[in-house]
């Protein structure tokens, strides 16, 4: 019985076109990288911002754009189309934060937005901090600083 | 030329993520966490700095750069203030991204409504 059920599930699961997905992701992800580099050059050339600050400005601009578009409602469709091309760049982080905040808005300011805003993107922050702590401690102990 | 490098680097990182997503049953959350941790590891031997020199913005946009800046800040803090600096400096360089995401999404969620 169980085997036949598994077989039926396998038959009706929609088949993902791996090659097609990978191609679209390569194009859109590459375009995100080009946009990032383009923004850095604009900040450097036309606003005379030093390189380090220009990279920060670029990240903040991308986060602002993806938060705004998620609130306006059409960023979800883009993510469905581009998949990892928009999830892996910093836009995915902002998208996760913004959509969680919008979803839990009706539960109130503290218990809704405040408690759930970092529900999805909190994992990235937590494991990033733990990983960087372990690796930088290792590097400090081995003494290759 | 750096635009081409940025396109290739960011595209390849995203494609690797998409291939992992298609062939396993990980969610996008798993993928972003894996890539952030890979980024923290790549900074240990200053490998990621070379990627940034080569690809510019293309290496700064993916989430791996988030992990890279975390480790970078921690090591910078360690050089300045020992073990205590490790705790002080971890979020030093990344705070702009985290704060921006929290601030913008708070104010936008006050203004806009969820649309489902």
gemmi code that builds the backbone of each chain (N, CA, C; Angstrom):
import gemmi

chains = {
    "A": [
        ("UNK", (0.834, -1.202, 0.000), (0.000, 0.000, 0.000), (0.864, 1.244, 0.000)),
        ("UNK", (1.861, 1.222, 0.903), (2.706, 2.395, 1.012), (3.504, 2.625, -0.271)),
        ("UNK", (3.949, 1.527, -0.852), (4.747, 1.635, -2.070), (3.933, 2.238, -3.203)),
        ("UNK", (2.692, 1.766, -3.337), (1.867, 2.303, -4.416), (1.600, 3.787, -4.182)),
        ("UNK", (1.404, 4.164, -2.906), (1.178, 5.580, -2.604), (2.380, 6.416, -3.026)),
        ("UNK", (3.584, 5.923, -2.659), (4.810, 6.637, -3.046), (4.893, 6.778, -4.558)),
        ("UNK", (4.536, 5.686, -5.257), (4.611, 5.723, -6.718), (3.651, 6.759, -7.285)),
        ("UNK", (2.457, 6.830, -6.694), (1.463, 7.796, -7.190), (1.961, 9.224, -6.938)),
        ("UNK", (2.524, 9.448, -5.717), (3.046, 10.783, -5.398), (4.139, 11.166, -6.387)),
        ("UNK", (5.020, 10.201, -6.678), (6.141, 10.477, -7.576), (5.636, 10.820, -8.975)),
        ("UNK", (4.540, 10.156, -9.380), (4.016, 10.387, -10.721), (3.415, 11.781, -10.834)),
        ("UNK", (2.814, 12.274, -9.751), (2.092, 13.538, -9.859), (2.893, 14.746, -9.385)),
        ("UNK", (4.111, 14.519, -8.850), (4.935, 15.670, -8.486), (5.388, 16.366, -9.765)),
        ("UNK", (5.171, 17.696, -9.841), (5.594, 18.390, -11.069), (7.090, 18.304, -11.251)),
        ("UNK", (7.501, 17.995, -12.480), (8.925, 17.818, -12.756), (9.565, 19.176, -13.005)),
        ("UNK", (10.630, 19.474, -12.264), (11.332, 20.737, -12.461), (12.312, 20.585, -13.618)),
        ("UNK", (12.304, 21.562, -14.500), (13.256, 21.546, -15.608), (14.569, 22.143, -15.113)),
        ("UNK", (15.487, 21.241, -14.699), (16.691, 21.707, -14.012), (17.530, 22.620, -14.885)),
        ("UNK", (17.709, 22.225, -16.152), (18.597, 23.005, -17.021), (18.030, 24.392, -17.284)),
        ("UNK", (16.720, 24.442, -17.550), (16.049, 25.718, -17.805), (16.176, 26.634, -16.587)),
        ("UNK", (15.905, 26.065, -15.387), (16.033, 26.849, -14.149), (17.443, 27.385, -13.983)),
        ("UNK", (18.436, 26.514, -14.217), (19.826, 26.930, -14.017), (20.184, 28.061, -14.965)),
        ("UNK", (19.696, 27.972, -16.204), (19.998, 29.019, -17.195), (19.406, 30.359, -16.763)),
        ("UNK", (18.122, 30.358, -16.373), (17.474, 31.606, -15.958), (18.170, 32.176, -14.730)),
        ("UNK", (18.553, 31.267, -13.794), (19.231, 31.738, -12.589), (20.568, 32.362, -12.920)),
        ("UNK", (21.299, 31.748, -13.879), (22.605, 32.303, -14.254), (22.449, 33.711, -14.813)),
        ("UNK", (21.461, 33.902, -15.697), (21.270, 35.219, -16.315), (20.855, 36.253, -15.276)),
        ("UNK", (19.831, 35.931, -14.461), (19.325, 36.936, -13.522), (20.333, 37.200, -12.411)),
        ("UNK", (20.983, 36.136, -11.914), (22.001, 36.336, -10.882), (23.149, 37.172, -11.400)),
        ("UNK", (23.572, 36.888, -12.641), (24.637, 37.683, -13.231), (24.237, 39.136, -13.366)),
        ("UNK", (22.985, 39.375, -13.774), (22.514, 40.758, -13.908), (22.524, 41.472, -12.565)),
        ("UNK", (22.170, 40.743, -11.477), (22.219, 41.369, -10.142), (23.647, 41.810, -9.823)),
        ("UNK", (24.629, 40.961, -10.157), (26.024, 41.333, -9.922), (26.416, 42.561, -10.715)),
        ("UNK", (25.970, 42.621, -11.992), (26.294, 43.777, -12.827), (25.659, 45.044, -12.249)),
        ("UNK", (24.402, 44.927, -11.779), (23.733, 46.086, -11.183), (24.513, 46.573, -9.962)),
        ("UNK", (24.983, 45.611, -9.129), (25.779, 45.984, -7.950), (27.018, 46.755, -8.337)),
        ("UNK", (27.774, 46.224, -9.312), (29.000, 46.904, -9.753), (28.686, 48.274, -10.339)),
        ("UNK", (27.583, 48.358, -11.100), (27.167, 49.615, -11.730), (26.855, 50.668, -10.660)),
        ("UNK", (26.117, 50.253, -9.609), (25.772, 51.195, -8.534), (27.031, 51.694, -7.832)),
        ("UNK", (27.999, 50.769, -7.591), (29.240, 51.185, -6.932), (29.938, 52.258, -7.761)),
        ("UNK", (30.010, 52.044, -9.092), (30.708, 53.014, -9.945), (29.974, 54.352, -9.959)),
        ("UNK", (28.632, 54.299, -9.962), (27.863, 55.553, -9.957), (28.146, 56.332, -8.681)),
        ("UNK", (28.107, 55.631, -7.522), (28.362, 56.328, -6.260), (29.769, 56.910, -6.234)),
        ("UNK", (30.738, 56.146, -6.788), (32.117, 56.634, -6.762), (32.306, 57.834, -7.670)),
        ("UNK", (31.725, 57.772, -8.886), (32.017, 58.797, -9.885), (31.221, 60.061, -9.654)),
        ("UNK", (29.906, 59.920, -9.398), (29.058, 61.109, -9.409), (28.800, 61.677, -8.021)),
        ("UNK", (29.096, 60.899, -6.960), (28.862, 61.442, -5.626), (30.144, 61.482, -4.803)),
        ("UNK", (31.264, 61.107, -5.427), (32.571, 61.192, -4.773), (32.628, 60.468, -3.435)),
        ("UNK", (32.003, 59.274, -3.392), (32.045, 58.465, -2.166), (33.250, 57.529, -2.288)),
        ("UNK", (34.061, 57.346, -1.225), (35.158, 56.375, -1.283), (34.651, 54.950, -1.476)),
        ("UNK", (35.549, 54.030, -1.942), (35.115, 52.700, -2.367), (34.370, 51.946, -1.273)),
        ("UNK", (34.939, 51.930, -0.030), (34.316, 51.149, 1.053), (32.899, 51.631, 1.341)),
        ("UNK", (32.742, 52.982, 1.387), (31.407, 53.523, 1.657), (30.481, 53.291, 0.476)),
        ("UNK", (31.060, 53.308, -0.725), (30.228, 53.093, -1.917), (29.631, 51.692, -1.913)),
        ("UNK", (30.410, 50.678, -1.442), (29.849, 49.326, -1.390), (28.692, 49.256, -0.389)),
        ("UNK", (28.854, 49.948, 0.757), (27.767, 49.950, 1.739), (26.528, 50.629, 1.169)),
        ("UNK", (26.737, 51.762, 0.466), (25.609, 52.466, -0.138), (24.901, 51.571, -1.149)),
        ("UNK", (25.701, 50.801, -1.913), (25.123, 49.906, -2.914), (24.236, 48.861, -2.248)),
        ("UNK", (24.745, 48.251, -1.138), (23.948, 47.231, -0.450), (22.658, 47.834, 0.084)),
        ("UNK", (22.753, 49.061, 0.675), (21.557, 49.680, 1.246), (20.549, 49.989, 0.142)),
        ("UNK", (21.053, 50.443, -1.036), (20.143, 50.733, -2.145), (19.401, 49.476, -2.583)),
        ("UNK", (20.153, 48.356, -2.737), (19.505, 47.112, -3.170), (18.475, 46.645, -2.148)),
        ("UNK", (18.812, 46.776, -0.841), (17.871, 46.363, 0.199), (16.621, 47.227, 0.147)),
        ("UNK", (16.823, 48.552, -0.046), (15.685, 49.468, -0.127), (14.777, 49.080, -1.286)),
        ("UNK", (15.377, 48.845, -2.454), (14.577, 48.533, -3.643), (13.781, 47.252, -3.429)),
        ("UNK", (14.444, 46.206, -2.880), (13.719, 44.943, -2.773), (12.657, 45.009, -1.688)),
        ("UNK", (12.893, 45.805, -0.592), (11.840, 45.982, 0.421), (10.644, 46.692, -0.186)),
        ("UNK", (10.918, 47.747, -0.970), (9.822, 48.523, -1.564), (9.009, 47.667, -2.528)),
        ("UNK", (9.714, 46.909, -3.393), (9.004, 46.116, -4.396), (8.237, 44.973, -3.748)),
        ("UNK", (8.793, 44.407, -2.637), (8.039, 43.371, -1.935), (6.760, 43.944, -1.356)),
        ("UNK", (6.831, 45.172, -0.786), (5.637, 45.784, -0.219), (4.621, 46.084, -1.294)),
        ("UNK", (5.093, 46.494, -2.484), (4.164, 46.815, -3.565), (3.557, 45.561, -4.179)),
        ("UNK", (4.164, 44.393, -3.934), (3.485, 43.157, -4.281), (4.012, 42.396, -5.466)),
        ("UNK", (4.919, 42.987, -6.286), (5.316, 42.216, -7.462), (6.676, 41.573, -7.334)),
        ("UNK", (7.350, 41.699, -6.187), (8.651, 41.047, -6.051), (8.498, 39.539, -5.917)),
        ("UNK", (7.361, 39.090, -5.334), (7.122, 37.652, -5.184), (7.087, 36.953, -6.533)),
        ("UNK", (6.433, 37.625, -7.517), (6.367, 37.027, -8.855), (7.761, 36.919, -9.455)),
        ("UNK", (8.572, 37.960, -9.250), (9.946, 37.918, -9.768), (10.723, 36.777, -9.135)),
        ("UNK", (10.548, 36.594, -7.803), (11.276, 35.520, -7.128), (10.821, 34.168, -7.654)),
        ("UNK", (9.507, 34.010, -7.926), (9.019, 32.756, -8.488), (9.632, 32.478, -9.848)),
        ("UNK", (9.880, 33.543, -10.609), (10.451, 33.364, -11.944), (11.968, 33.142, -11.874)),
        ("UNK", (12.678, 34.003, -11.108), (14.143, 33.955, -11.115), (14.700, 32.949, -10.124)),
        ("UNK", (13.910, 32.549, -9.121), (14.339, 31.628, -8.069), (15.646, 32.077, -7.415)),
        ("UNK", (16.691, 31.261, -7.482), (17.908, 31.591, -6.742), (18.605, 32.838, -7.269)),
        ("UNK", (18.282, 33.272, -8.494), (18.879, 34.500, -9.009), (18.546, 35.708, -8.164)),
        ("UNK", (17.440, 35.663, -7.425), (17.113, 36.759, -6.509), (17.191, 36.336, -5.045)),
        ("UNK", (17.297, 35.022, -4.776), (17.334, 34.576, -3.370), (18.750, 34.652, -2.827)),
        ("UNK", (19.745, 34.252, -3.635), (21.132, 34.252, -3.170), (21.679, 35.673, -2.977)),
        ("UNK", (21.424, 36.630, -3.880), (21.882, 38.000, -3.590), (21.206, 38.586, -2.355)),
        ("UNK", (21.706, 39.722, -1.892), (21.219, 40.329, -0.649), (19.739, 40.675, -0.744)),
        ("UNK", (19.186, 40.748, -1.972), (17.767, 41.030, -2.135), (16.894, 39.953, -1.493)),
        ("UNK", (17.381, 38.685, -1.495), (16.616, 37.607, -0.893), (16.484, 37.783, 0.607)),
        ("UNK", (17.576, 38.253, 1.233), (17.576, 38.532, 2.676), (16.536, 39.597, 2.999)),
        ("UNK", (16.541, 40.699, 2.234), (15.590, 41.778, 2.468), (14.168, 41.323, 2.186)),
        ("UNK", (14.012, 40.502, 1.142), (12.685, 39.999, 0.775), (12.098, 39.140, 1.893)),
        ("UNK", (12.941, 38.274, 2.495), (12.465, 37.414, 3.583), (12.032, 38.257, 4.777)),
        ("UNK", (12.859, 39.271, 5.132), (12.513, 40.132, 6.266), (11.201, 40.863, 6.014)),
        ("UNK", (11.092, 41.453, 4.818), (9.932, 42.277, 4.510), (8.659, 41.453, 4.435)),
        ("UNK", (8.728, 40.263, 3.833), (7.486, 39.498, 3.690), (7.030, 38.957, 5.036)),
        ("UNK", (7.985, 38.604, 5.930), (7.580, 38.161, 7.263), (6.920, 39.308, 8.021)),
        ("UNK", (7.493, 40.515, 7.899), (6.918, 41.668, 8.601), (5.514, 41.965, 8.098)),
        ("UNK", (5.304, 41.899, 6.782), (3.978, 42.182, 6.231), (2.968, 41.122, 6.656)),
        ("UNK", (3.444, 39.842, 6.681), (2.524, 38.751, 6.956), (2.002, 38.813, 8.391)),
        ("UNK", (2.870, 39.192, 9.343), (2.459, 39.161, 10.748), (1.998, 40.510, 11.247)),
        ("UNK", (1.746, 41.455, 10.327), (1.350, 42.809, 10.742), (0.047, 42.780, 11.528)),
        ("UNK", (-0.866, 41.897, 11.142), (-2.196, 41.922, 11.769), (-2.166, 41.450, 13.213)),
        ("UNK", (-1.044, 40.840, 13.667), (-0.971, 40.380, 15.053), (-0.448, 41.441, 15.995)),
        ("UNK", (-0.251, 42.654, 15.497), (0.148, 43.744, 16.370), (1.598, 44.131, 16.181)),
        ("UNK", (1.963, 45.264, 16.794), (3.306, 45.795, 16.576), (4.369, 44.967, 17.278)),
        ("UNK", (4.127, 44.606, 18.551), (5.173, 43.913, 19.316), (5.165, 42.419, 19.013)),
        ("UNK", (4.001, 41.776, 19.256), (3.958, 40.320, 19.083), (3.883, 39.911, 17.617)),
        ("UNK", (3.500, 40.843, 16.744), (3.429, 40.515, 15.326), (4.711, 40.861, 14.596)),
        ("UNK", (4.879, 42.164, 14.305), (6.043, 42.597, 13.526), (7.330, 42.364, 14.293)),
        ("UNK", (7.343, 42.795, 15.564), (8.582, 42.725, 16.332), (9.079, 41.323, 16.539)),
        ("UNK", (8.147, 40.401, 16.836), (8.586, 39.047, 17.165), (8.885, 38.219, 15.936)),
        ("UNK", (8.245, 38.539, 14.803), (8.347, 37.636, 13.648), (9.138, 38.190, 12.488)),
        ("UNK", (9.597, 39.463, 12.583), (10.253, 40.067, 11.426), (11.466, 39.265, 10.975)),
        ("UNK", (12.287, 38.800, 11.927), (13.519, 38.082, 11.570), (13.319, 36.569, 11.545)),
        ("UNK", (12.047, 36.141, 11.382), (11.745, 34.716, 11.457), (12.551, 33.904, 10.442)),
        ("UNK", (12.597, 34.389, 9.183), (13.295, 33.630, 8.139), (14.751, 34.058, 8.029)),
        ("UNK", (14.999, 35.385, 8.065), (16.363, 35.860, 7.837), (17.203, 35.770, 9.102)),
        ("UNK", (16.556, 35.528, 10.270), (17.329, 35.375, 11.495), (18.292, 34.215, 11.430)),
        ("UNK", (17.894, 33.146, 10.697), (18.771, 31.972, 10.574), (20.095, 32.354, 9.934)),
        ("UNK", (20.035, 33.233, 8.914), (21.261, 33.639, 8.235), (22.166, 34.393, 9.206)),
        ("UNK", (21.558, 35.314, 9.995), (22.361, 36.108, 10.929), (22.992, 35.192, 11.975)),
        ("UNK", (22.169, 34.290, 12.546), (22.657, 33.448, 13.644), (23.781, 32.531, 13.174)),
        ("UNK", (23.545, 31.779, 12.073), (24.587, 30.856, 11.629), (25.783, 31.582, 11.056)),
        ("UNK", (25.543, 32.793, 10.487), (26.682, 33.591, 10.040), (27.574, 33.985, 11.195)),
        ("UNK", (26.952, 34.439, 12.303), (27.747, 34.869, 13.449), (28.480, 33.682, 14.067)),
        ("UNK", (27.760, 32.530, 14.201), (28.404, 31.358, 14.810), (29.561, 30.877, 13.942)),
        ("UNK", (29.325, 30.809, 12.630), (30.393, 30.382, 11.730), (31.584, 31.305, 11.780)),
        ("UNK", (31.314, 32.620, 11.738), (32.437, 33.564, 11.721), (33.173, 33.527, 13.053)),
        ("UNK", (32.452, 33.285, 14.173), (33.130, 33.186, 15.465), (34.073, 31.991, 15.481)),
        ("UNK", (33.549, 30.826, 15.039), (34.383, 29.623, 15.055), (35.609, 29.799, 14.160)),
        ("UNK", (35.380, 30.283, 12.928), (36.491, 30.355, 11.984), (37.513, 31.407, 12.389)),
        ("UNK", (37.028, 32.578, 12.911), (38.013, 33.599, 13.280), (38.749, 33.195, 14.550)),
        ("UNK", (38.068, 32.421, 15.456), (38.766, 31.921, 16.643), (39.856, 30.930, 16.234)),
        ("UNK", (39.501, 30.036, 15.281), (40.491, 29.092, 14.771), (41.695, 29.830, 14.185)),
        ("UNK", (41.367, 30.842, 13.383), (42.452, 31.597, 12.723), (43.303, 32.313, 13.771)),
        ("UNK", (42.642, 32.835, 14.832), (43.398, 33.516, 15.881), (44.274, 32.538, 16.646)),
        ("UNK", (43.741, 31.310, 16.894), (44.515, 30.332, 17.661), (45.691, 29.813, 16.859)),
        ("UNK", (45.458, 29.549, 15.569), (46.550, 29.028, 14.747), (47.594, 30.103, 14.532)),
        ("UNK", (47.167, 31.365, 14.506), (48.136, 32.447, 14.469), (48.548, 32.876, 13.094)),
        ("UNK", (47.606, 32.810, 12.125), (47.953, 33.272, 10.785), (47.381, 34.660, 10.551)),
        ("UNK", (47.107, 35.384, 11.622), (46.468, 36.701, 11.486), (47.429, 37.674, 10.784)),
    ],
    "B": [
        ("UNK", (35.325, 45.426, -18.418), (35.782, 44.062, -18.167), (35.311, 43.555, -16.814)),
        ("UNK", (35.327, 44.464, -15.819), (34.913, 44.037, -14.485), (33.423, 43.710, -14.476)),
        ("UNK", (32.667, 44.304, -15.411), (31.242, 43.968, -15.495), (31.055, 42.516, -15.904)),
        ("UNK", (31.882, 42.062, -16.868), (31.795, 40.661, -17.306), (32.153, 39.730, -16.148)),
        ("UNK", (33.244, 40.085, -15.405), (33.629, 39.260, -14.258), (32.514, 39.198, -13.236)),
        ("UNK", (31.882, 40.369, -12.973), (30.798, 40.418, -11.997), (29.650, 39.530, -12.447)),
        ("UNK", (29.319, 39.599, -13.757), (28.230, 38.780, -14.300), (28.528, 37.303, -14.116)),
        ("UNK", (29.757, 36.893, -14.480), (30.101, 35.471, -14.416), (30.113, 34.987, -12.972)),
        ("UNK", (30.759, 35.751, -12.074), (30.904, 35.282, -10.690), (29.550, 35.151, -10.005)),
        ("UNK", (28.737, 36.227, -10.077), (27.445, 36.210, -9.396), (26.523, 35.171, -10.032)),
        ("UNK", (26.593, 35.042, -11.361), (25.777, 34.044, -12.031), (26.122, 32.638, -11.612)),
        ("UNK", (27.435, 32.341, -11.497), (27.845, 30.981, -11.125), (27.406, 30.662, -9.701)),
        ("UNK", (27.565, 31.636, -8.769), (27.146, 31.393, -7.382), (25.653, 31.078, -7.332)),
        ("UNK", (24.842, 31.881, -8.046), (23.397, 31.664, -8.034), (23.035, 30.332, -8.673)),
        ("UNK", (23.753, 29.956, -9.745), (23.452, 28.691, -10.412), (23.751, 27.502, -9.517)),
        ("UNK", (24.871, 27.570, -8.769), (25.186, 26.482, -7.829), (24.045, 26.336, -6.819)),
        ("UNK", (23.561, 27.486, -6.303), (22.445, 27.454, -5.353), (21.215, 26.820, -5.967)),
        ("UNK", (20.919, 27.186, -7.224), (19.719, 26.663, -7.885), (19.827, 25.165, -8.112)),
        ("UNK", (21.051, 24.679, -8.456), (21.227, 23.247, -8.697), (21.039, 22.469, -7.394)),
        ("UNK", (21.577, 23.019, -6.277), (21.365, 22.359, -4.982), (19.872, 22.335, -4.645)),
        ("UNK", (19.198, 23.477, -4.918), (17.770, 23.580, -4.584), (16.933, 22.592, -5.382)),
        ("UNK", (17.285, 22.375, -6.652), (16.500, 21.488, -7.510), (16.710, 20.028, -7.173)),
        ("UNK", (17.944, 19.641, -6.774), (18.246, 18.222, -6.667), (18.156, 17.672, -5.252)),
        ("UNK", (17.935, 18.525, -4.242), (17.721, 18.032, -2.890), (16.400, 18.598, -2.408)),
        ("UNK", (15.956, 18.196, -1.186), (14.731, 18.825, -0.696), (15.026, 19.897, 0.351)),
        ("UNK", (16.056, 20.704, 0.113), (16.316, 21.876, 0.942), (15.354, 22.993, 0.550)),
        ("UNK", (15.061, 23.859, 1.519), (14.268, 25.053, 1.219), (15.232, 26.202, 0.910)),
        ("UNK", (14.732, 27.317, 0.336), (15.608, 28.473, 0.108), (16.303, 28.959, 1.375)),
        ("UNK", (15.653, 28.784, 2.548), (16.294, 29.157, 3.807), (17.578, 28.396, 4.033)),
        ("UNK", (17.538, 27.044, 3.775), (18.749, 26.245, 3.914), (19.860, 26.774, 3.013)),
        ("UNK", (19.481, 27.110, 1.758), (20.488, 27.509, 0.772), (21.200, 28.776, 1.223)),
        ("UNK", (20.404, 29.783, 1.686), (21.044, 31.040, 2.086), (21.953, 30.825, 3.287)),
        ("UNK", (21.524, 29.967, 4.246), (22.371, 29.707, 5.412), (23.673, 29.023, 4.977)),
        ("UNK", (23.563, 28.023, 4.079), (24.757, 27.316, 3.622), (25.724, 28.294, 2.969)),
        ("UNK", (25.192, 29.186, 2.116), (26.086, 30.095, 1.413), (26.705, 31.123, 2.354)),
        ("UNK", (25.938, 31.582, 3.372), (26.518, 32.513, 4.333), (27.671, 31.856, 5.082)),
        ("UNK", (27.498, 30.561, 5.470), (28.553, 29.877, 6.213), (29.768, 29.635, 5.320)),
        ("UNK", (29.520, 29.300, 4.029), (30.648, 29.147, 3.092), (31.420, 30.459, 3.002)),
        ("UNK", (30.682, 31.593, 2.975), (31.343, 32.896, 2.921), (32.209, 33.152, 4.135)),
        ("UNK", (31.719, 32.772, 5.347), (32.539, 32.974, 6.541), (33.808, 32.142, 6.459)),
        ("UNK", (33.687, 30.925, 5.861), (34.873, 30.069, 5.772), (35.883, 30.624, 4.779)),
        ("UNK", (35.380, 31.156, 3.641), (36.292, 31.598, 2.585), (37.132, 32.801, 3.007)),
        ("UNK", (36.722, 33.510, 4.058), (37.525, 34.663, 4.459), (38.710, 34.273, 5.328)),
        ("UNK", (38.730, 32.997, 5.815), (39.770, 32.614, 6.759), (41.152, 32.779, 6.147)),
        ("UNK", (41.310, 32.359, 4.881), (42.622, 32.487, 4.243), (42.637, 33.635, 3.232)),
        ("UNK", (41.752, 34.613, 3.436), (41.666, 35.788, 2.557), (41.378, 35.419, 1.106)),
        ("UNK", (40.671, 34.297, 0.889), (40.348, 33.917, -0.486), (39.311, 34.871, -1.054)),
        ("UNK", (38.338, 35.226, -0.212), (37.221, 36.020, -0.726), (37.651, 37.422, -1.142)),
        ("UNK", (38.698, 37.957, -0.477), (39.194, 39.284, -0.869), (39.678, 39.286, -2.310)),
        ("UNK", (40.264, 38.144, -2.727), (40.722, 38.045, -4.117), (39.544, 38.030, -5.080)),
        ("UNK", (38.452, 37.324, -4.678), (37.249, 37.338, -5.505), (36.724, 38.756, -5.658)),
        ("UNK", (36.750, 39.540, -4.560), (36.221, 40.903, -4.627), (37.087, 41.755, -5.540)),
        ("UNK", (38.418, 41.556, -5.482), (39.294, 42.293, -6.392), (38.991, 41.937, -7.845)),
        ("UNK", (38.669, 40.638, -8.074), (38.458, 40.179, -9.443), (37.092, 40.582, -9.979)),
        ("UNK", (36.048, 40.420, -9.137), (34.684, 40.584, -9.647), (33.990, 41.837, -9.137)),
        ("UNK", (34.589, 42.588, -8.215), (33.989, 43.829, -7.739), (32.616, 43.625, -7.121)),
        ("UNK", (31.632, 44.345, -7.655), (30.283, 44.273, -7.109), (29.669, 42.890, -7.234)),
        ("UNK", (30.105, 42.108, -8.239), (29.559, 40.774, -8.415), (29.843, 39.868, -7.239)),
        ("UNK", (30.953, 40.122, -6.516), (31.266, 39.310, -5.342), (30.659, 39.905, -4.080)),
        ("UNK", (30.253, 41.193, -4.131), (29.704, 41.835, -2.932), (28.201, 41.639, -2.813)),
        ("UNK", (27.527, 41.351, -3.933), (26.071, 41.237, -3.899), (25.575, 39.924, -3.286)),
        ("UNK", (26.160, 38.729, -3.608), (25.614, 37.488, -3.033), (25.752, 37.422, -1.511)),
        ("UNK", (24.978, 36.520, -0.913), (24.919, 36.418, 0.545), (26.254, 35.919, 1.103)),
        ("UNK", (27.117, 35.315, 0.271), (28.435, 34.898, 0.736), (29.233, 36.092, 1.245)),
        ("UNK", (29.001, 37.270, 0.628), (29.710, 38.466, 1.051), (29.304, 38.881, 2.464)),
        ("UNK", (28.048, 38.557, 2.846), (27.574, 38.821, 4.204), (28.421, 38.043, 5.217)),
        ("UNK", (28.611, 36.746, 4.962), (29.449, 35.940, 5.842), (30.883, 36.406, 5.839)),
        ("UNK", (31.363, 36.787, 4.656), (32.743, 37.261, 4.536), (32.986, 38.498, 5.398)),
        ("UNK", (32.042, 39.467, 5.364), (32.239, 40.674, 6.168), (32.128, 40.375, 7.657)),
        ("UNK", (31.313, 39.369, 8.031), (31.242, 38.988, 9.455), (32.613, 38.532, 9.951)),
        ("UNK", (33.233, 37.608, 9.226), (34.552, 37.111, 9.641), (35.598, 38.226, 9.576)),
        ("UNK", (35.483, 39.058, 8.532), (36.426, 40.163, 8.377), (36.389, 41.079, 9.603)),
        ("UNK", (35.168, 41.424, 10.046), (35.023, 42.282, 11.223), (35.566, 41.616, 12.461)),
        ("UNK", (35.290, 40.292, 12.605), (35.763, 39.582, 13.795), (37.279, 39.575, 13.850)),
        ("UNK", (37.926, 39.333, 12.700), (39.393, 39.266, 12.692), (39.984, 40.649, 12.930)),
        ("UNK", (39.353, 41.660, 12.325), (39.804, 43.034, 12.561), (39.701, 43.383, 14.051)),
        ("UNK", (38.587, 42.987, 14.680), (38.411, 43.234, 16.109), (39.459, 42.510, 16.926)),
        ("UNK", (39.790, 41.259, 16.517), (40.795, 40.491, 17.251), (42.150, 41.174, 17.164)),
        ("UNK", (42.487, 41.720, 16.002), (43.770, 42.400, 15.859), (43.856, 43.632, 16.738)),
        ("UNK", (42.696, 44.283, 16.975), (42.726, 45.518, 17.761), (42.621, 45.259, 19.249)),
        ("UNK", (41.800, 44.271, 19.648), (41.544, 44.149, 21.077), (41.507, 42.745, 21.613)),
        ("UNK", (42.224, 41.796, 20.988), (42.286, 40.445, 21.538), (40.948, 39.736, 21.494)),
        ("UNK", (40.728, 38.821, 22.466), (39.523, 37.999, 22.474), (38.275, 38.857, 22.612)),
        ("UNK", (38.342, 39.917, 23.421), (37.176, 40.783, 23.594), (36.813, 41.452, 22.281)),
        ("UNK", (37.844, 41.780, 21.497), (37.604, 42.388, 20.190), (36.867, 41.467, 19.244)),
        ("UNK", (37.054, 40.147, 19.446), (36.335, 39.167, 18.635), (34.831, 39.340, 18.793)),
        ("UNK", (34.409, 39.583, 20.050), (32.979, 39.788, 20.277), (32.542, 41.178, 19.825)),
        ("UNK", (33.435, 42.158, 20.035), (33.102, 43.540, 19.672), (32.950, 43.713, 18.175)),
        ("UNK", (33.838, 43.076, 17.426), (33.952, 43.442, 16.020), (33.111, 42.623, 15.070)),
        ("UNK", (32.477, 41.515, 15.570), (31.808, 40.606, 14.634), (30.793, 41.320, 13.752)),
        ("UNK", (29.947, 42.155, 14.383), (28.889, 42.792, 13.602), (29.283, 44.169, 13.095)),
        ("UNK", (30.541, 44.577, 13.339), (30.960, 45.941, 13.020), (30.674, 46.331, 11.581)),
        ("UNK", (31.138, 45.514, 10.640), (31.067, 45.906, 9.236), (29.749, 45.523, 8.594)),
        ("UNK", (29.018, 44.569, 9.189), (27.786, 44.074, 8.588), (26.574, 44.843, 9.060)),
        ("UNK", (26.756, 45.672, 10.125), (25.587, 46.277, 10.763), (24.766, 47.098, 9.786)),
        ("UNK", (25.414, 47.697, 8.779), (24.668, 48.519, 7.819), (23.589, 47.705, 7.125)),
        ("UNK", (23.948, 46.502, 6.654), (22.981, 45.676, 5.944), (21.836, 45.234, 6.825)),
        ("UNK", (22.175, 44.729, 8.050), (21.130, 44.241, 8.945), (20.204, 45.381, 9.348)),
        ("UNK", (20.804, 46.531, 9.747), (19.986, 47.664, 10.189), (19.099, 48.144, 9.060)),
        ("UNK", (19.657, 48.242, 7.836), (18.863, 48.729, 6.710), (17.675, 47.816, 6.470)),
        ("UNK", (17.923, 46.474, 6.490), (16.823, 45.540, 6.247), (15.746, 45.704, 7.306)),
        ("UNK", (16.152, 45.823, 8.599), (15.157, 45.928, 9.666), (14.394, 47.244, 9.579)),
        ("UNK", (15.142, 48.367, 9.385), (14.498, 49.685, 9.384), (13.527, 49.820, 8.223)),
        ("UNK", (13.990, 49.492, 6.997), (13.115, 49.654, 5.836), (11.895, 48.758, 5.954)),
        ("UNK", (12.113, 47.478, 6.376), (10.941, 46.599, 6.375), (9.972, 46.988, 7.477)),
        ("UNK", (10.470, 47.579, 8.585), (9.528, 48.045, 9.613), (8.644, 49.155, 9.074)),
        ("UNK", (9.265, 50.172, 8.461), (8.460, 51.310, 8.024), (7.556, 50.947, 6.849)),
        ("UNK", (8.061, 50.092, 5.935), (7.202, 49.695, 4.816), (6.037, 48.847, 5.294)),
        ("UNK", (6.287, 48.011, 6.351), (5.178, 47.188, 6.817), (4.149, 48.027, 7.562)),
        ("UNK", (4.567, 49.213, 8.082), (3.572, 50.114, 8.664), (2.713, 50.729, 7.567)),
        ("UNK", (3.342, 51.040, 6.436), (2.626, 51.754, 5.370), (1.757, 50.803, 4.553)),
        ("UNK", (2.352, 49.660, 4.120), (1.656, 48.794, 3.162), (0.948, 47.652, 3.868)),
        ("UNK", (0.035, 47.007, 3.127), (-0.666, 45.840, 3.645), (-0.178, 44.594, 2.920)),
        ("UNK", (-0.305, 43.437, 3.577), (0.021, 42.186, 2.917), (-1.001, 41.924, 1.825)),
        ("UNK", (-0.517, 41.480, 0.656), (-1.480, 41.202, -0.413), (-1.452, 39.733, -0.797)),
        ("UNK", (-2.420, 39.016, -0.279), (-2.604, 37.610, -0.683), (-4.062, 37.421, -1.085)),
    ],
}
model = gemmi.Model(1)
for chain_id, residues in chains.items():
    chain = gemmi.Chain(chain_id)
    for i, (resn, *xyz) in enumerate(residues, 1):
        res = gemmi.Residue()
        res.name, res.seqid = resn, gemmi.SeqId(i, " ")
        for name, pos in zip(("N", "CA", "C"), xyz):
            atom = gemmi.Atom()
            atom.name, atom.element = name, gemmi.Element(name[0])
            atom.pos, atom.b_iso = gemmi.Position(*pos), 0.0
            res.add_atom(atom)
        chain.add_residue(res)
    model.add_chain(chain)
structure = gemmi.Structure()
structure.add_model(model)
structure.setup_entities()
